Amino acid sequence: MSEVHMARRSRLRERPTVSGAGGGTALLVSTPANLRYLTGCAPPGAVLLLDPDGHDTLLTRSDPVPPPGLADGSDALRVRSAAPPAQDPVTTAGEIAARGRAGTLAVEEHHLTVARHRALAAAAPRLRLSDLGPAVEQQRLVKDEEEIAALRIAAEITDQALGELLESILVGRTERHLALELERRLIDHGADGPAFPTCVATGRHSGLADHVPTDRRVEEGDFLTVRLGASYRGYRCRIGRTFVIGTAPADWQIQLYDLVFAAQRAAREALAPGVPFREVDRAARQLLDSAGYAEALGPAVGGGIGLEIGEDPVLSPQGVGKLDACVPVTVEPGVHLPGRGGVRIDDTLVVRSQSDGGPELLTITTKELLAL
């Protein structure tokens, strides 16, 4: 992977928004996901300095030992610790850049704290500080096949963990217990850990997007919604499913489930290169709107996914832009009825052209309304 990371750093330097800043511009990357994308690792507090002469330096808070996942130097990435050791790597990076021929240092202002920005300005007063903006995030948008392969494995692990849970006895167990068991199963199957806090919601809690599991126990007749995902080599996926516990579903449960399923399918089928972000949202939202549930969908039907949950693009009514091939996204509509519960159905997919078979579904656990 060292050659891949080196190529990514070279592409970053060549981006118009970066190269247009002039040959005397150094780049300072501090966002952990961006560090992982450009180097293969993200030690706590580390920063990456790319200077105008093509030198790449990863500055860490600890001893200069290549962290796990980093090549042995064959990708021309130098690893150094902050000097002195107690110093913030941001400050050390500024001092190094100031000693070189850089006149400008472009930083990720959306990530650096005000305090770190001020310390950097004080350490390198001759440098003009500018904003690198979301240059790395934009480059991360379209995934290569190595990244998509990692996402596939994350999805396989997630499907395995969920499938095993569905084969166990659920009645009488708490939301919190089930969430912890799912996270343990993810790790047992090879995940780095959960991609985000696992959500298990039963009864009146079901269908809530970001419900924090409680000690409420699963009861007969409940809707049970589960949202989870594995992180594998830093790449994350999301799946969400809704089930009925113990008995055949009630009429209102079938009707609500069928509505959300139809909205989710419409949004999935809208995924194609060149389709505006807002059109994917509209495909789901208009179905829910016609049934009186437009507001229940929330601000977006889904969004990008990869090294982070909630990357660009945002599939919302305000989304500006069009989909590209090889962009992984989630499609995750839901409806919650206060006091009764609700339905969520989430999938992770990769945008593909019709000639390549259309959108590639990574999370394949059945979306049939099962009675468990």
Buried (B, 14 or more C-beta within 10 A) or exposed (E): BBEEBBEBBEEBBEBEEBEEBEEBBBBBBBBBBBBBBBBBBBBEBBBBBBBBEEBBBBBBBBEEEBBEBBBEEEBEBEBBBBBEEEBBBBBBBBBBBBEBEBBBBBBBBEBBEEEBBEBBBEBBEEBEBBEBBBBBBEBBBBBEEEBBBBBBBBBBBBBBBBEBBBEEEBEEBBBBBBBBBBBEBBBEBEBBEBBBEBBBBBBBBBBBBEBEBBEBBBBEBBBBBBBBBBBBBBBBBBBBBBBBBBEEBEEEBEEBBEBBBBBBBBBBEBBBBEBBBBBBBBBBBEBBBEBEBBEBBBEBBBBBBBBBBBBBBBBBBEBEEBBEBBBBBBBBBBBBBEEBBBBBBBBBBBBBEEEEEBBBBBBEBEBEBBEB
